[in-house]
Amino acid sequence: MHVQVLGKTDEEIRMVVDGVNSQFANCLRRIMISRIPTLAVNYVNYHKNDGVLYDEMLSHRIGMLALKFDQRVFKAKENCDCEDKGCSQCEIVFVLDKTGPCKVYASDLKSADSDAASIMHPETLLVELLDGQSIKLDAVASLGIGKTHAKHQAAHVYFRQYPSIKVGNVSNKEDTIQSCSKKALSLDGKGSVTVDCDLCGECVRTAKPEGSVTVKGVENKFIFDVETISGLTAEYIFLKSLDVLKKEAKDFGKQVAKLK
């Protein structure tokens, strides 16, 4: 397998993955979406809530907040020495105490250790309190994976085949070029397409005579777009997915060996 990074920020990464089949590519996609541990609020203890939102509705809004966290600090509850009782190694508490009239934002949730965990989008509006209304609560966050709940989903991940083009004697070059909504097509020389091509086939249908342009995906070569929706960077999510895949393959091999 060969990986070429086309562009990268903390939030997104685009890369070409060569030398794998579609089944392997989809396996990576599913792992990045649903098997990477992230931190999220799992339950909320209410001391007071006389605002407009019911406890359940406010809890849902808080639970879906993306949290930044230090991966070195937290353990999964099932791997923690506290035996799922809850401790500083597997849980962190966010406290909210506000009295109206005011708007309550995600930034009003204060963690017990801001270096270990914080709100990723602090400008998110949670609720508006009227005069005399107040909310006081403790929100407890712990690690989980997207397989068990969407609030733990690490990223949006998409992949598609790498495009290739074959050009003959095209009589309407300008119309064919303009037909590409992605502006990815060039008919100079032997012709070319950029990685923005999504294989829609509009240029193939437009080109005259019929069959003078052929665009298809390269077998075993894919373009991946990874966009984080958690407190993890896109690069970390991809690298972690490889570690998870290695472990799963090793565990599968052990299970198969038991059948012999």
Backbone torsions as a table, in degrees:
resi	resn	phi	psi	omega
1	MET	NA	135.4	177.6
2	HIS	-124.6	134.1	-177.7
3	VAL	-119.5	128.4	175.9
4	GLN	-121.0	120.1	-179.8
5	VAL	-83.0	123.1	-180.0
6	LEU	-92.7	-28.9	179.5
7	GLY	-169.1	145.6	-175.1
8	LYS	-151.6	133.4	165.8
9	THR	-132.1	179.0	176.2
10	ASP	-63.9	-31.6	-175.2
11	GLU	-87.6	-31.8	-174.2
12	GLU	-138.6	152.3	172.6
13	ILE	-144.5	135.0	174.6
14	ARG	-119.0	133.4	-176.5
15	MET	-150.1	157.3	174.5
16	VAL	-102.9	124.4	177.8
17	VAL	-111.5	116.6	-174.3
18	ASP	-113.9	146.3	174.9
19	GLY	90.4	19.5	177.1
20	VAL	-129.4	156.9	177.5
21	ASN	-91.9	174.6	-175.4
22	SER	-66.0	-31.1	178.7
23	GLN	-65.2	-42.2	178.6
24	PHE	-66.0	-43.0	179.9
25	ALA	-60.6	-42.6	179.9
26	ASN	-68.7	-32.0	176.7
27	CYS	-63.2	-44.2	176.8
28	LEU	-61.3	-43.4	179.9
29	ARG	-59.0	-46.8	-177.4
30	ARG	-66.1	-37.0	178.6
31	ILE	-66.0	-44.3	-180.0
32	MET	-62.7	-33.9	180.0
33	ILE	-76.0	-43.9	-164.2
34	SER	-124.5	-0.3	-175.9
35	ARG	-123.7	6.2	179.3
36	ILE	-95.4	121.3	-178.2
37	PRO	-64.0	132.2	175.0
38	THR	-132.6	163.0	-179.5
39	LEU	-97.4	133.9	176.9
40	ALA	-154.2	157.2	178.7
41	VAL	-71.4	126.4	-178.1
42	ASN	-102.1	-30.0	174.7
43	TYR	-154.2	157.5	-175.6
44	VAL	-126.8	130.6	175.0
45	ASN	-101.5	119.0	-178.2
46	TYR	-96.5	127.3	171.4
47	HIS	-96.5	-31.9	176.7
48	LYS	-161.5	139.3	174.6
49	ASN	-157.2	99.7	174.4
50	ASP	-118.2	27.7	174.2
51	GLY	-80.6	-176.4	-174.5
52	VAL	-74.1	-25.6	-178.0
53	LEU	-90.7	134.9	174.4
54	TYR	-63.2	159.4	179.0
55	ASP	-53.8	-44.4	-176.0
56	GLU	-64.8	-39.3	-178.6
57	MET	-69.0	-43.6	178.8
58	LEU	-66.6	-38.7	177.9
59	SER	-61.3	-40.2	179.1
60	HIS	-63.4	-43.5	179.7
61	ARG	-62.7	-42.2	179.3
62	ILE	-68.5	-39.8	-178.6
63	GLY	-64.1	-28.2	-177.9
64	MET	-88.5	0.8	177.6
65	LEU	-69.9	133.8	175.7
66	ALA	-77.9	135.8	-176.7
67	LEU	-117.6	131.8	169.5
68	LYS	-79.4	141.7	-179.8
69	PHE	-156.2	157.8	177.6
70	ASP	-88.4	113.1	-176.4
71	GLN	-62.4	-22.2	-178.2
72	ARG	-78.7	-16.7	-174.6
73	VAL	-86.2	-41.0	-168.8
74	PHE	-100.9	144.3	173.1
75	LYS	-113.6	155.5	170.5
76	ALA	-67.5	144.6	-176.0
77	LYS	-57.0	-36.8	-178.6
78	GLU	-69.4	-16.8	179.2
79	ASN	-105.5	4.5	-175.0
80	CYS	-88.4	148.0	-179.2
81	ASP	-67.7	-16.6	-178.4
82	CYS	-76.8	-3.6	178.0
83	GLU	58.6	48.5	174.3
84	ASP	67.9	18.7	177.8
85	LYS	-85.3	-21.5	-178.9
86	GLY	96.7	120.2	178.6
87	CYS	-151.7	-178.5	-176.4
88	SER	-68.5	-15.0	179.3
89	GLN	-85.9	-20.2	-177.2
90	CYS	-125.7	-5.5	179.8
91	GLU	-139.2	156.7	170.2
92	ILE	-143.9	143.5	-174.3
93	VAL	-106.9	133.1	172.0
94	PHE	-108.3	133.0	-177.2
95	VAL	-111.2	135.2	175.7
96	LEU	-127.1	125.4	179.3
97	ASP	-144.3	100.7	-176.6
98	LYS	-136.7	145.9	177.0
99	THR	-128.6	134.5	-176.7
100	GLY	-78.2	171.6	8.3
101	PRO	-82.6	130.2	179.0
102	CYS	-172.0	165.2	169.5
103	LYS	-98.8	135.2	-178.9
104	VAL	-101.5	120.0	-179.1
105	TYR	-107.5	166.1	178.3
106	ALA	-59.0	-30.1	179.8
107	SER	-64.9	-16.7	178.2
108	ASP	-77.4	-11.0	173.1
109	LEU	-80.4	115.0	-176.9
110	LYS	-104.8	124.6	-177.9
111	SER	-85.7	158.6	178.9
112	ALA	-67.9	-24.2	179.5
113	ASP	-146.3	98.4	-175.5
114	SER	-67.3	-22.3	177.1
115	ASP	-74.5	-29.1	-179.0
116	ALA	-84.7	-35.3	-178.3
117	ALA	-156.9	142.8	178.6
118	SER	-153.7	170.0	-179.3
119	ILE	-78.2	133.4	-178.7
120	MET	-76.3	-39.2	179.5
121	HIS	-122.3	81.2	-173.1
122	PRO	-65.9	-17.2	-178.5
123	GLU	-80.6	-0.5	-179.0
124	THR	-65.0	126.3	179.3
125	LEU	-80.9	128.2	179.7
126	LEU	-97.5	-48.3	-177.1
127	VAL	-166.9	158.6	174.2
128	GLU	-112.5	128.6	-179.4
129	LEU	-102.0	137.2	176.1
130	LEU	-88.5	175.4	-177.5
131	ASP	-58.1	125.2	179.0
132	GLY	89.4	-15.5	178.2
133	GLN	-80.2	147.6	-178.4
134	SER	-148.1	157.7	176.5
135	ILE	-135.0	132.4	173.9
136	LYS	-137.9	122.4	-176.0
137	LEU	-155.3	163.7	171.5
138	ASP	-120.9	126.4	178.9
139	ALA	-111.8	123.3	-174.6
140	VAL	-104.8	122.4	-177.5
141	ALA	-110.2	146.0	176.5
142	SER	-151.0	171.8	-177.8
143	LEU	-76.5	149.7	175.1
144	GLY	-163.8	177.3	179.6
145	ILE	-125.2	155.1	-177.3
146	GLY	-62.1	-20.4	178.4
147	LYS	-62.3	-30.8	-177.5
148	THR	-96.2	-27.8	178.5
149	HIS	-160.4	140.1	-176.5
150	ALA	-62.6	-24.6	-179.4
151	LYS	-66.3	-17.6	178.1
152	HIS	-97.4	5.4	179.4
153	GLN	-63.1	130.3	-173.6
154	ALA	-82.9	-35.4	-171.0
155	ALA	-159.5	160.7	162.6
156	HIS	-92.5	130.7	-176.9
157	VAL	-132.8	131.0	178.7
158	TYR	-131.4	146.7	171.6
159	PHE	-142.6	153.8	177.7
160	ARG	-149.8	162.0	-179.7
161	GLN	-68.0	147.0	177.1
162	TYR	-70.4	131.6	-173.9
163	PRO	-82.9	147.2	170.8
164	SER	-136.7	155.3	-174.6
165	ILE	-134.0	146.5	173.4
166	LYS	-129.5	124.2	-173.6
167	VAL	-119.1	133.2	174.7
168	GLY	-104.7	-144.6	-179.4
169	ASN	-89.9	92.8	-176.4
170	VAL	-87.8	126.3	-177.4
171	SER	-87.3	-21.8	-179.0
172	ASN	-121.7	63.1	-175.1
173	LYS	-59.1	-45.0	-175.9
174	GLU	-63.3	-44.1	178.1
175	ASP	-63.4	-38.6	-179.1
176	THR	-65.9	-43.7	178.6
177	ILE	-63.3	-43.4	-178.1
178	GLN	-68.2	-21.7	-179.0
179	SER	-70.4	-17.1	-178.8
180	CYS	-82.8	108.7	-177.9
181	SER	-68.1	-21.7	-179.7
182	LYS	-87.3	-5.4	-176.3
183	LYS	55.3	39.7	-174.5
184	ALA	-103.6	-2.8	-170.1
185	LEU	-104.4	135.7	171.3
186	SER	-130.7	135.8	179.2
187	LEU	-110.5	16.6	175.7
188	ASP	-71.9	137.8	179.7
189	GLY	60.9	-122.7	179.8
190	LYS	-85.1	-1.6	-179.6
191	GLY	83.9	154.1	179.2
192	SER	-159.2	159.8	173.4
193	VAL	-133.8	147.4	176.5
194	THR	-86.9	175.8	-179.7
195	VAL	-70.2	-9.2	177.0
196	ASP	-74.0	-15.3	177.9
197	CYS	-60.1	128.4	-179.8
198	ASP	-109.5	19.3	174.7
199	LEU	60.2	35.4	-178.9
200	CYS	-70.2	-26.6	177.0
201	GLY	84.9	6.5	-178.8
202	GLU	-64.3	-37.9	178.6
203	CYS	-65.9	-34.5	178.8
204	VAL	-65.5	-40.3	-179.4
205	ARG	-72.7	-29.2	-177.1
206	THR	-82.1	-35.9	-173.0
207	ALA	-61.0	136.5	176.2
208	LYS	-120.5	139.9	-5.6
209	PRO	-69.9	164.7	-179.3
210	GLU	-55.3	133.5	178.8
211	GLY	89.0	0.7	-179.3
212	SER	-75.9	-15.4	173.7
213	VAL	-129.1	130.9	176.7
214	THR	-129.0	124.1	176.9
215	VAL	-122.3	130.7	178.9
216	LYS	-149.2	164.9	179.2
217	GLY	-84.3	143.4	178.0
218	VAL	-77.8	128.9	-179.8
219	GLU	-65.8	135.7	176.2
220	ASN	65.2	26.6	175.9
221	LYS	-140.7	124.5	-170.3
222	PHE	-134.2	150.0	173.0
223	ILE	-102.3	122.7	178.3
224	PHE	-105.4	134.9	170.0
225	ASP	-118.6	118.6	-179.9
226	VAL	-116.9	121.4	179.7
227	GLU	-122.5	115.2	-178.2
228	THR	-69.7	141.5	171.9
229	ILE	-125.7	20.2	-179.6
230	SER	-128.7	-172.5	178.7
231	GLY	-82.9	9.6	-179.6
232	LEU	-100.2	151.9	176.1
233	THR	-77.4	155.2	-179.5
234	ALA	-62.1	-39.0	179.6
235	GLU	-63.4	-43.5	179.5
236	TYR	-61.4	-41.5	-178.8
237	ILE	-60.9	-43.8	179.4
238	PHE	-64.7	-47.2	-179.0
239	LEU	-64.3	-39.2	178.8
240	LYS	-65.9	-34.4	179.3
241	SER	-63.0	-34.2	177.2
242	LEU	-66.4	-39.9	177.7
243	ASP	-63.6	-42.6	179.3
244	VAL	-63.1	-42.2	-179.7
245	LEU	-63.1	-41.6	177.8
246	LYS	-60.8	-44.6	-180.0
247	LYS	-64.7	-43.0	179.8
248	GLU	-63.1	-40.6	179.7
249	ALA	-65.4	-39.8	178.7
250	LYS	-65.3	-44.0	178.8
251	ASP	-64.3	-38.5	178.3
252	PHE	-63.3	-40.9	178.0
253	GLY	-60.9	-38.2	178.6
254	LYS	-65.8	-40.3	179.8
255	GLN	-66.1	-39.1	177.7
256	VAL	-64.5	-40.1	-179.6
257	ALA	-60.8	-30.9	179.6
258	LYS	-69.0	-20.7	-177.8
259	LEU	-80.3	-17.0	-176.9
260	LYS	-75.4	NA	NA
